[in-house]
Amino acid sequence: MKPDRTMAPARILRRARERGVAVITALLLTTLAVAIVASLFWQQQVQVRSMENQRLHLQTKWILRGALDWATLVLDTFNNAPYTSLDQAWATPLAETRLDQYIERERIVGENFDATLSGNVTDACSRYNLTNLAASRQPDADQIALFGRLLRNLQLQETLASRVASFVAASQTVQATPENGQGPDGGTGTGTGTGTGTGTGTGTGTPGGSIAPAGANAVSGSPMKLLQVDDLLSVPGFTPEIVERLRPFVIVLPQKSEINVNTASPEVLAALVPNMSVSEANSLVARRKQVPWRDISYFSREVGETRPLAPNSAGVKSDWFLVASRIRLDRAALDAEALVQRGSALTGTGTRVVWIRQN
């Protein structure tokens, strides 16, 4: 029986197709394996870079801590001085200083390690403290007039002063002492409350010295307290442009403070003294560069007895300072501002950092 020669080409074609499918399958498997390996290497690279970023971030934190320690040390040096002025060492800004020459670390081949630090210390008492506008939930008329003059010097509406004072007064809470439950305004009150483990609870109390639960204001429906200048946007009539205009001249401190006449700007100095123009304040600023005022009586004598200052509105020594730090570490950057309260030898308290805000 003769073989069927017509079957041979079909068999050869089928084998060729099978070999083609095998080659394609091998290429697909190779591509899949390469993609998996590349993905694993990519994930590992991302993890390594994330760890490097965390390390740089932690190092910038430590540099910031060292900068604040240096600032508090400089401020403590002049703690015993009878006055605070701009000719003292704390007011000298720190130019951009390279730190990589002072840090001992293992160098990595090809690494660009650039570490720099710069910053400056600003007297927070050179600005008007918005906390002064009210006390015990009552606006202060003298402080409203002072703040109104500052707004006028900055070509803003003076009526905004009373609005801010009302906002500050409404946001103040009266806390009771744990010994007798008596508030600062002389009222007494008792409170009861229940809460769950999640931190929620309810409480009631009598007005005048009521005890409010944690996280709530003692005044029902009272607005949140001013914590920074940006919070002025919550006051009716304030716009971002007005806030930016006010930012270099106002501040919000945890407690009332006096304006330091040795460091205040001409606009703030003119607002401090009734019927004083900004040009006259500029003359006083030029004069104090030569001889700072060692006591507030010297300043009062220079402006004249016919223009008395508001009570407890001005002084010559500061206890609150703003420390601005700018840190650059390789590809990491940190801009921070800290509020520092200088210690008092009378009360035995040391210099402390109140808050730190980072950008």
C-alpha positions, 0 to 999 in steps of 0.5 A: 500500500502506497503512503498518502503523500498529501498528508505530509505538508499538513503535518509539517504545517501543523508542526510549524504552527506548534513551534510558533505558538511555543515561541510566542508562549516563551516570549510572553512568559519572558515578558511577564517575568521581566515585568514582575522583576522590574515591579519588585525592583521598583517597589524596593526602590520606592521603599529605599527612597521613602526611608531616605526621605524619612531619615532626611526629615528626621535630621531636619527635625533635629537641626530645628531642635538645635536651632531653637536651643541656640535661640533660647540660649541667646535670649537667656543671655539678656534675661537680666537686662532691664530693657529689650532693644534691637541693638542686642545680640538676639536681633542679629539674623543668622545668615545661611550657614553650611552645616555639612562641615560640622556633621560627621557622617558616612559619605555615600558615593555620588551623594549631594549632601548640602546642609544649611541653616538660616533664621532670625529672632523677632520680638513678638511684643513689637506687634500688637497683641490681639488678646489685649482687646478683651478681658473676662469676656468684656471688650477693653475700650482703651485697647479698641481705640489703640487698635483702631489707630493702628488700622487707621495708620494702615489705611484700613477701616477703624470699625474693624477694631470693635468687631475683633474685640467682640469676637475675642470677648465672645470666644473667651471662656471662664474656667473654674478652679478645681479647689472651689469651682469659682471662676475668674469673674467671681461666679460659682458653679457645679457641673456633672457629666458623663462620658464614654470611652470614646471621649464624648460626653455631656455636662451642665453647669450654672453660669458665672463659673460653669465647668464645661466638658473637655473640648467645649466652650463655657459660653454657649455658641461662642466662636473659637478662640483666635490662635493665629492671625489667619483666624481673623478671616472668621471675623466679619469684614476681614478679607485675605488682603486685609489679613496680609496687610495686618500680618506684620503688625499684629500677633496672637499671644496666649496672654496679654502683653505690652508693646515694646517701644524699643522694637515696635514699628513706626505704625504700631508706635504711632498707634500707641500714642494718641494724636501721633502721626507715622512721620513723628513715630519715624523720628522716634525710631531714628532716635532710639537707634542711638539710645534705646529707652531704658524705662517707659518713663523716658519714652513718656517724657519724650512724647509729652505729658499731654498724650498719656499712654493707655494703662499697661499698654507699653513697656521696654522689655519683652518676654515673647519672641518669634524664632524663624528657621530655614533648613535645607538638607539635600533634597529636604527643606523645612521652614518653621516658626516658633513662639518662645516665652523667655523665662523669669528669674522672679517666678523661677520659670525657664525659657520654653517653646510654646508652639512650632508651626512648620511649612 
